[in-house]
Amino acid sequence: MFKTRQILCGLISCAVLAGIAAFAMAQDEVRPWQVNTIDWLSKFEKAAPVENADAATEDEMKPYTEKIAGTDITFDMVPIKSGTFMMGATEEELNKYGVEADESMGIDNASETPQHEVKVNAFWMGKCEVTWAEYEAWSARLEKQIRESNNFQDGELEKVADGIIRPTPPYTDMTFDMGKDKCPAIAMSFYAAQMYCKWLTAKTGRYYRLPTEAEWEYACRAGSDTPYSFGDGNIDDYAWHYGNSDDKYHEVGTKKPNAWGLYDMHGNVREWCEDQYSVKSYTTMTEGADGALDNPYYSKDGRKRYSTVARGGSWYDDAENLRSASRFGSNKSWNQDDPQIPKSIWYESSAHETGFRVVRPLAVPTAEEAAAFEPDPEEAVKYGKLNARQQN
């Protein structure tokens, strides 16, 4: 269920190719994006000052507004206390709302079972999906340009943040004419979303990443056990979906929030999670389990680009696919419109419905714990070498 658009290879600029070549020539230098985030985060003297951003315990957690230093760009973070919940869908729910499996969309309701109990630790979550203003501060280097134009005094955070790799320039307008002001960023790859979080961590001095599936569904449900977090409420009050979106995404935060103050958890854009997608992942994780799963995260050794979980449904999805338990798995069709050879690691050119939001765990992980959520440093290295060979 993706719109196909003609994209000419000629749209790929010389700047892209020049950047790729320069990158490929400097592979021996170890840069911040190639190092475990905690290795350099732990060495920062202090984080960027933000009111209410610090907490030693759950009881001290408060909402706060993060500011990207050197710019006027801000975003809000909401505290999510620890707890347990039933993850996944019941057979009764699927009998009422289930849809036929669709491989290109990455939907298979069988992946939502068995329902199982899960324990989740405390974290903050973005009140809204990451907007174009936030995302392009990194991806389009706008934050650095604004900083330089304002004669901003760089500190240790900026020095590391500037060393985080950024995407090659897009080969077309990635908004696909749906608007940009306060709208959710879309069509980035899971890898790009991970790298944005790494940059955001360096820029703020606070540890950010994508949510795990368990964290995402726990926050989406907001204490509910119904198919949608709003119970029997009118879905049009809470979500942009195929039936009311006018065939496009909308500015974030324009519908009602869930009970925990999170907007657009149902609809607008699907949201990347850290977990690898498998129809049988719940079965695998719960096999032999005794009691609630403790902060589950599913990823197998040798994980490849496809498939990764996206949650929440979107402006292009039917209401049945916006349920709290609904799961999407990325696949090659999500990037079928990319004209480049090799296809970009930074974009999912056909996934006009996919974006993300960030989380920040209360407990900063150890380097070993954080390793599971790190973008693979070899991915960009291999991509740079492939592109360099392609141009020779």
PyMOL commands that set and color helices and strands:
alter all, ss='L'
color gray80, all
select helices_A, chain A and resi 9-11+14-24+32-34+37-41+58-60+91-97+109-112+132-139+142-149+156-161+190-204+213-221+235-238+281-286+319-322+332-335+367-373+377-391
alter helices_A, ss='H'
color red, helices_A
select strands_A, chain A and resi 64-67+74-80+83-87+116-120+123-126+270-276+293-294+308-311+327-329+354-355+359-361
alter strands_A, ss='S'
color yellow, strands_A
deselect
rebuild
show_as cartoon
